[in-house]
Amino acid sequence: MTTGAMWFIAVIAILPLLLCGEGQQMQTPHAIVTKDGSGNYTTITDAIISAPNNSVNKYYIKIKQGTYYEYIQVDKWKTNIVLIGEGMDNTIISGNKSYGGDGITTSLTATVGVNGKGFMARDITFRNDAGRENQQAVALRAEAEYLTFYRCRFDGFQDNLYTKEGRQFYRDCEIFGTIDFICGDATAMFQNCLIEARLPLPKQYNTITAQQREYWNLTTGIVLQNCTLKATDELEKMGNVTTFLGRPWGNFSRTVVMQSYIDHFINPRGWVEFITELLVQPFYLDYENRGPGAITEGRVEWASVTRDPEVASNFTVRYFIEGDKWISADVPRYLDLHE
């Protein structure tokens, strides 16, 4: 074999790695979804239905750019589905069901519902554009074990991201909303995410999280690590809307914000009671946050602040969601406290 031929083969061998960027390996998709019919399917739903049931291996579905107006359900027997978009600005899944507009329960408003274990999505926007006036309107309802969302956007208003059940990891995502826009009783870890509060209806205040743990012995909770919490430009311009880090939806609600940047728009109290419910034993914790909203002297008396890394380590990827055992190697993460 000539030197030139050997060089050509070597280039071909490494080309997939070059195309996908550092640390990202190109995965040949099992199915391709396109709006123009040039792929295997024109809807994401059809591609998921055609995937094998109860698969122990990842099944990759490439979704080409475009806005897909679909209501998608990944059933529990559709395991290890991987949806790969072409960027959160380019591949968008959109719906507009809502409690206020359709009179249906919060769970049923979801544009995308995931019940299949091992699901992963990358480079996709999940959207519910029912608007702030239609109350609960879910873009994603996630209720299964070992779910991963990498470089995804969750675009909505009230109850936008419903982390309902199971261990879940969100990395480098963008989350927008108004009231309780990260909610549910999953064991959910958010790392390096941009979280932006939007302008609510007049006389409303914003709450970023609403965790739903009802029993003290459950391992569930919401953890924000090395995230950026800020207001959208529209909310900033108003200047008179109160925004809290969260409120307890369940008797033993648990939320941790650690090593994150909190902008000035957060009320100094940090957290607020659920209006119609008495507090039993909520667990709310600040650890080594930064920014003008991270000053903890004015926090509510039922919240905690710690500087002890041993306490905070309980809420890392390694220990809180056991992410060292199941998060895919091609998804960046740090297992412990951020240096």
N, C-alpha and C positions, 0 to 999 in steps of 0.2 A: 504494500500500500504506500502511495506517495505521501510525502510530508503535507502537501496541500490537502489531500483527501482526509488525512487524519485530523488536520486542523478544522476542516468543515464538519466532521462528525462530532468533534468536541464542542463546537459552537452550538450545533443542534441540540446536543445533550443538555447544555446549561441554559438554553434559550427560555424554557418555561420559567426558570428561576428569575431570569432577568426581567421578563415581562411582568412578573407579579410583584416585584420589589423585594427589598431585603427581608429575609425571614419568612416570605410568603411563597408557598409552593402552589403551582397551578394544578387544580384538580379538574380532570376531564368530566364534564357534567353527564349525568345519565339522561337528562331531559333538558330541553331549551324552550323557554316560553317567549314568544314575540307577539306583538300586537298586529304585525303585518302578515303573519302566516308563514314566515320563512323558517320558523323553528318547528319543534315537534308538537307544540300546543299553542293556542292563542289565549288560554286562561290559565291562571295559576291553579285554580281548583281542579281542572282536568289533569294537570300534571301530578298533583298530590294524590288524586284518586287512583291514578295509574301506578303509583309507587307501590312496592311490595308491602304487604302487611307484616307487622311484627318483625321487622328487619333488625338484625344484630349489627349490620354494617351501615355506614352513612350512605344516604341516597341524595345525590347532589342535583339540584334543580337550578339552572341558570335563568334569571329573569332579566331580559333585555330592557333597555330604557323605555320609559313610558309611564303613564298613569293608568293603573288597573282598577276600575271601579267594580270591586268584587267584595263579597262577604265570604271569608275563607274560614273553614273549620278543619283543623288538623286533629283527627280523632285519635283516641288512645291507642288504637292498633296501628296507627301510622307512626312508627317509631323511627328515630334517627334521620328525620328529614332535614336537609340543609338547603335553605334558600339563599342564593347568592345574587345580589343585584349589581347594578353598575354605578353605584354611588347614591347616597341619600338624596341628592338633588335630582337624580335622573330616574331612579326606579321607585315608584310611589304606589302604595296600595291604599285606596281611599274609600270611605263610606260616610254615611251621615245619620245613622240610627241614633235615637236618643230617648231618654226617659220622658223629657218634656214634650218632644215632638211626636213620639210614637206610643207613649204610654206603656213601655215594656220595661222589664227589670234591667238593672245595671248590666248584668252578665250578658244579656241578649243584645245589648247595643254594640257589642264589639265588632269592629271591622274585621279583625283576625282573632280567632280563638285557638289556643294551642293546648291540647290534652295529650299529645304524643311525647313520650319520654325521649330525651336526647335530641330534641329539636335545636336547630341553630339558624340564625339569620345574620346576614352580613351585607352592609352597604345598601340598605333599604329604608325608606320612610313608611311608617305605619300612621295613617291619618284618619281622624274623625272630624269632619268639618261641619258638624251640626251647629256649632257656634256656642258662645257663652250663654245665650238666652235659653237654651234647651236643656239645661241642667246636666245630669249624668249622661256622658257620651264617651264610650271607651274606644280607643284606637286598637289596643292590644289587651286581650285577656290571656294571661299565662298561668296555667295550672297543671304543671307536670314536673317531674324530676329532671335535673341536669339540662336546663335550658340555657342557651348562650345567645347573647345579642351583641354583635361587634360592629361598630360604626353604623349604628342605626339611629333614626330619628323617630320620636314619638310626638306627634303633632295634634294637639287638641286643647280642650279646656278642662271641664270638671271630670274627675275620675278617668283621666286620659289613659294612664298606664295602670292596669289592674293586675298586680302581681298576686294572684289569688292563692297559689299553692305550689309547693315544691322548691327545690334548690335552684337558684337562678343567678346568672352572672351577666352583668351589663358593663361593657368596656368601651370607652371612647364614644359614647352615645350622646344624643341631644334630646332633652325632654322639656316640653313646653306645656303650660297649663295654668289653671286658676285655683280651684278648690280641690283639695285632696288628690292632686294629679299624679301622685305615686301612692297607690293604696293597695290594701289586701293583706293576706296572712301567709305569704310565701317566706322562705328564707332567702332573702334577696340582697345581693351585693352589687353596689354601683361603684365603679372605679374609673377615675379620670373622665367623668361625664360632665357635660355642660347642662345645667338645670336652670331654666329661665321661667320666672313667673310672669304671667300675662295680666292685662287689665281685666278685672272681673266686672260684673254688673254693678250699677250704682248701689251704694250702701253695703256691698259685700266686702269681706276681707279674704285674702288668699291664705291657703294652707298647703305647703308643698307636699307633706306626707300625711297619711292616715293609716297607721298600722293597726291590724285587727286581732292580735293575739288575745284569746279569751281565757286561757288556762296557764298558770305559772310554769308548768313543766314542759310546755311546748318549746321547741328550739327555734321558732320562727322570729322574724324581725326584718327591719330595713336598715341597711348600713350604707352610708355615703362616705367613701374614702377618696381623698385627693380630688374631690369634685369642685366645680366652680358654680356657685349659687348667685344668680344675679337677676335683675329685672330686664324685661324687654324695653326697647326704646319708648314704646307707647306707654308702658306703665311708669317709666322714669319721668316722662313729661307731666304726668298727673301730679305726682309728688305727695298725694294725700291718701293713698291706699295702703292699709296695713297688711303686711305679709308676715306670716309665721313659718317657722321651720316645719311645724306639723301639729297634729292633735291626735289624741288617743281614740281610736275607733273601738278597741276592745278593752276589756277589764285589765289586761296585763300587757297592753301595747308596748312594743319595744322598738326604739329607733336610736341609732347612733350616727352622729356626724363627726367625722374625725379627719384631721390633716387636710381639711378643705378650705377653700377661699369663700368667705361669706361677705357679700357686698353690703352696703349701708342700708338697703331697703328693708332688711329684716328687723322686725320689732325687737327691742332689747329684751323683752320677756322670753323671746325665743319660741315658746310653745304656748298653746292655748287649749282650754278645756273643750270637749265636745259639749255643745250647748245643752242637750237633753239628757246627758248621762253623768252620773257621779263617778269620780275617779276611784278605782279600787287600789291598784298598785302598778301604775305605769312605770316604765323604765326608759328614761330619756337622757342621753349622755353626750356631752361635748368633750372632745380630746384634741388638743393641739391644732385648733383651727386658726385661721388668720384672716385679716381683712377687717374693715370697720364694723361689720355685723357679728364679729366673733367675740366681742367683749361680753363676758359672762356675768358681770356683777348684777345685772338686772334680771337674770333668768328666774322663771317661776320656781317656787320653793319645792315643787315635786320633781324637778329635773336635777340632774347631777353633772358635775364637772370633775374630770380627773386629769392628772398629769402622770399617772402611773402607766408605763408601757405594758406592764404585765396585765393590767385590766383591759387596756385597748387591744392587746394581742388576741383576746378571745373573739374579736370581731373582724379578724383578717380572713383573707381568702382561704388560707390553710386550715384554720380552725372553725370558722363560722359556717362555711359551705363545703369544706373538705375539697376545695377546688384543685388541689394537687393531684387528686385521684381521677378527675373526670373532665376538666376543661381541656379542649383540644390544643395540641402543641402549637398550632399556627395562630392562636389567639394570644396576644401579649397580656401579661398580668404580672403583678408582684404578689407573692404569696403571703408576705408578712407586712409589717409596718413600712411605710414609705420612708426611705432615707432622705 
